[in-house]
């Protein structure tokens, strides 16, 4: 059955490789990218693939919450139903660390934007659908002050690790809140040190086959193996569901982080 699947950060890296697989399988793939020219080139490339999949492109800068709102609005206007949302877009290292909303760009893109996008689109995703959040093996206790942009963490790795735990925590909270009334919410570590541009820039290594990460995202999005796994964390380094950082399994701590995110979004909107 053909699925409609939105992938953020789909113009390179794991997102692009996952999109290639899904288009080749005949699905309708909604590609998100920040750069219009790059997105257009990827659209043309994927549209030429065999398999019968349909490709649509959406431009948005996920560091800006106003852009996230517009992205959600555009997708919802074009598609009454969305089967899968893959929150893949991520930032590790950048010279511009503070967004126009006053947030650290890692927290904004890696955790807050996907939360907002999911909230805006979840009513369009059936209970049989999926929200796949790309987490990481790098997870560190979250500083609410850093999440809110009130302090800056000088170390890129620590900021990134906190942002990925934030993503994992709200995934767990949302899954507990929805129970059987919504799609499965699954956090996935696609694999450590895969050969993405982000890994090369951050660590100076070529990395492993990036298709390792793409394949697990496709599995998480479509296979029965993940259908009853809402709220769980899949660690592809181990090839199985596993425990994330302990904070990611604490209902109270996860709820506290969600309240911080909601406060940030309310402040931006005002």
C-alpha positions as CSV (number, residue, x, y, z in Angstrom):
1,X,0.0,0.0,0.0
2,X,1.3,3.4,-0.9
3,X,2.1,5.7,2.1
4,X,2.5,9.4,2.3
5,X,5.7,10.2,4.2
6,X,7.2,13.5,5.3
7,X,11.0,13.5,5.9
8,X,12.6,16.6,7.3
9,X,16.3,17.2,6.4
10,X,15.8,15.1,3.2
11,X,18.3,16.8,0.9
12,X,21.4,15.0,2.1
13,X,22.6,12.4,4.6
14,X,20.4,9.7,6.1
15,X,17.2,11.6,5.2
16,X,18.1,11.6,1.5
17,X,19.1,7.9,1.5
18,X,15.8,7.0,3.3
19,X,13.9,9.1,0.7
20,X,15.6,7.2,-2.1
21,X,14.5,3.8,-0.7
22,X,10.9,5.0,-0.1
23,X,10.5,6.5,-3.5
24,X,11.9,3.4,-5.1
25,X,9.2,1.4,-3.1
26,X,6.5,3.5,-4.7
27,X,5.6,5.8,-1.8
28,X,4.6,9.5,-1.9
29,X,7.6,11.2,-0.2
30,X,7.3,14.8,1.0
31,X,10.9,16.2,1.1
32,X,11.8,19.0,3.4
33,X,14.9,21.1,2.8
34,X,16.2,24.5,3.8
35,X,17.9,25.4,0.5
36,X,15.4,25.9,-2.4
37,X,18.0,25.1,-5.1
38,X,19.3,22.0,-3.4
39,X,15.7,20.8,-2.7
40,X,14.8,21.3,-6.4
41,X,17.8,19.3,-7.5
42,X,16.9,16.4,-5.1
43,X,13.3,16.4,-6.3
44,X,14.4,16.0,-9.9
45,X,16.9,13.3,-9.0
46,X,14.4,11.3,-7.0
47,X,11.6,11.7,-9.5
48,X,13.7,10.0,-12.0
49,X,14.0,6.8,-9.9
50,X,12.1,3.7,-10.9
51,X,9.4,2.4,-8.6
52,X,6.6,4.8,-9.2
53,X,7.0,7.0,-6.1
54,X,5.8,10.6,-6.1
55,X,8.0,13.4,-4.8
56,X,7.0,16.8,-3.4
57,X,9.3,19.4,-2.0
58,X,8.8,21.8,1.0
59,X,11.2,24.6,1.9
60,X,11.5,25.7,5.5
61,X,14.2,26.8,7.9
62,X,13.6,24.7,11.0
63,X,15.6,27.0,13.2
64,X,12.7,29.5,12.9
65,X,9.5,28.4,14.6
66,X,7.4,30.5,12.2
67,X,8.8,28.5,9.3
68,X,7.9,25.3,11.1
69,X,4.3,26.5,11.4
70,X,4.2,27.4,7.7
71,X,5.6,23.9,6.8
72,X,3.0,22.2,8.9
73,X,0.3,24.4,7.3
74,X,1.4,23.6,3.8
75,X,1.6,19.9,4.3
76,X,-1.8,19.8,6.0
77,X,-3.4,21.8,3.2
78,X,-2.0,19.5,0.6
79,X,-2.7,16.2,2.4
80,X,-5.7,15.3,4.5
81,X,-3.8,12.3,5.7
82,X,-0.1,11.7,6.5
83,X,1.0,8.2,7.2
84,X,4.4,8.8,8.5
85,X,6.4,11.8,9.8
86,X,10.2,11.2,10.0
87,X,11.8,14.0,12.1
88,X,15.3,13.6,10.7
89,X,16.7,17.2,10.3
90,X,19.6,17.8,12.7
91,X,22.4,20.2,13.5
92,X,25.7,19.5,15.3
93,X,28.2,22.2,14.6
94,X,27.6,25.6,13.2
95,X,29.0,29.1,13.3
96,X,25.6,30.6,13.9
97,X,24.6,29.1,17.2
98,X,21.7,31.4,18.2
99,X,18.5,31.5,16.2
100,X,16.3,34.5,15.4
101,X,14.0,33.2,18.3
102,X,17.0,33.4,20.7
103,X,17.5,29.7,21.0
104,X,20.5,27.5,20.5
105,X,20.2,26.2,17.0
106,X,20.8,22.6,18.1
107,X,17.9,22.7,20.6
108,X,15.7,24.5,18.0
109,X,16.3,22.2,15.1
110,X,16.9,18.9,16.8
111,X,14.2,19.0,19.5
112,X,11.8,22.0,19.5
113,X,11.0,22.2,15.8
114,X,10.2,18.5,15.5
115,X,8.0,18.8,18.6
116,X,6.1,21.7,17.1
117,X,5.8,20.0,13.7
118,X,4.5,16.8,15.3
119,X,1.9,18.7,17.3
120,X,0.7,20.5,14.3
121,X,0.4,17.4,12.1
122,X,-0.5,14.7,14.5
123,X,-4.3,15.0,13.9
124,X,-3.5,14.1,10.2
125,X,-1.7,10.9,11.2
126,X,-3.9,7.9,11.8
127,X,-3.5,5.6,14.8
128,X,-1.8,3.1,12.4
129,X,0.8,5.7,11.4
130,X,4.2,6.5,12.8
131,X,6.2,9.4,14.0
132,X,9.9,8.4,13.8
133,X,12.3,10.8,15.7
134,X,15.9,10.5,14.8
135,X,17.7,10.5,18.1
136,X,21.4,9.5,18.9
137,X,23.6,7.4,21.1
138,X,24.8,10.8,22.4
139,X,22.4,11.8,25.2
140,X,23.1,14.0,28.1
141,X,21.0,15.4,31.0
142,X,19.1,18.5,29.8
143,X,19.7,21.9,31.2
144,X,16.3,23.8,31.1
145,X,18.2,27.1,31.0
146,X,20.2,25.9,27.9
147,X,17.0,24.6,26.3
148,X,15.4,28.0,26.8
149,X,18.4,29.8,25.4
150,X,19.2,31.6,28.7
151,X,22.7,30.1,28.8
152,X,25.0,28.9,26.0
153,X,27.0,25.7,26.4
154,X,30.4,26.1,24.8
155,X,30.9,22.4,23.9
156,X,29.2,21.3,20.7
157,X,28.9,17.7,21.7
158,X,27.2,18.4,25.0
159,X,24.7,20.7,23.4
160,X,24.0,18.1,20.7
161,X,23.7,15.3,23.3
162,X,21.3,17.4,25.4
163,X,19.2,18.2,22.3
164,X,18.9,14.6,21.4
165,X,17.9,13.6,24.9
166,X,15.3,16.3,24.8
167,X,13.9,14.8,21.6
168,X,13.9,11.3,23.1
169,X,12.1,12.6,26.3
170,X,9.3,14.3,24.5
171,X,8.9,11.3,22.3
172,X,8.3,9.1,25.4
173,X,6.0,11.7,27.0
174,X,3.8,12.0,23.9
175,X,3.6,8.3,23.5
176,X,2.4,8.0,27.1
177,X,-0.1,10.8,26.5
178,X,-1.6,9.3,23.3
179,X,-1.7,5.6,24.4
180,X,-3.8,4.0,21.6
181,X,-5.4,7.2,20.4
182,X,-2.6,8.2,18.1
183,X,0.3,7.0,16.0
184,X,3.3,5.2,17.4
185,X,6.0,7.7,18.5
186,X,9.4,6.0,18.2
187,X,12.9,7.4,18.9
188,X,15.7,5.8,16.9
189,X,19.4,6.0,17.1
190,X,20.2,5.3,13.4
191,X,23.8,4.4,14.2
192,X,26.9,6.1,15.4
193,X,29.4,7.8,13.2
194,X,27.6,7.1,9.9
195,X,29.1,8.8,6.8
196,X,26.9,11.9,6.8
197,X,28.1,15.5,6.2
198,X,27.4,16.2,9.8
199,X,29.6,13.5,11.1
200,X,32.4,14.4,8.7
201,X,32.3,18.1,9.8
202,X,32.0,17.3,13.5
203,X,34.5,14.5,13.8
204,X,36.6,14.6,10.7
205,X,36.0,10.9,9.8
206,X,34.4,9.4,6.7
207,X,32.1,7.3,8.8
208,X,30.3,4.0,8.1
209,X,27.8,3.3,5.3
210,X,25.0,5.8,5.6
211,X,22.5,3.4,4.3
212,X,22.7,1.6,7.6
213,X,20.8,4.6,9.1
214,X,18.5,5.0,6.2
215,X,17.3,1.3,6.3
216,X,16.5,1.5,10.0
217,X,14.4,4.6,9.5
218,X,12.4,2.8,6.7
219,X,11.9,-0.2,9.0
220,X,10.7,2.0,11.8
221,X,8.4,3.9,9.5
222,X,6.8,0.9,7.8
223,X,7.3,-2.5,9.3
224,X,5.1,-4.4,11.7
225,X,8.2,-4.9,13.9
226,X,7.7,-1.3,15.1
227,X,3.9,-1.1,15.1
228,X,3.5,-1.7,18.9
229,X,6.6,0.1,20.0
230,X,5.3,3.6,20.8
231,X,7.4,5.3,23.4
232,X,10.3,3.0,22.9
233,X,13.9,3.8,21.9
234,X,15.6,1.7,19.2
235,X,19.4,1.6,19.3
236,X,20.7,0.6,15.9
237,X,24.2,0.3,17.3
238,X,22.9,-2.7,19.2
239,X,20.3,-3.7,16.6
240,X,17.5,-3.7,19.1
241,X,15.2,-1.8,21.4
242,X,17.1,-0.6,24.4
243,X,17.0,1.9,27.3
244,X,17.9,5.5,26.5
245,X,19.5,7.7,29.1
246,X,17.5,7.1,32.4
247,X,16.0,10.6,32.2
248,X,14.3,9.4,29.0
249,X,12.3,6.9,30.9
250,X,11.2,9.1,33.8
251,X,7.6,10.2,33.2
252,X,8.0,13.2,35.5
253,X,11.3,14.4,34.0
254,X,9.9,13.9,30.5
255,X,6.8,15.9,31.4
256,X,8.9,18.7,32.9
257,X,10.9,19.0,29.6
258,X,7.7,19.1,27.6
259,X,6.4,21.9,29.8
260,X,9.6,23.8,29.2
261,X,9.2,23.4,25.4
262,X,5.6,24.5,25.6
263,X,6.7,27.6,27.5
264,X,9.3,28.4,24.9
265,X,6.7,28.1,22.1
266,X,4.2,30.2,23.9
267,X,6.8,32.9,24.5
268,X,7.8,32.9,20.8
269,X,4.2,33.1,19.7
270,X,3.5,36.1,22.0
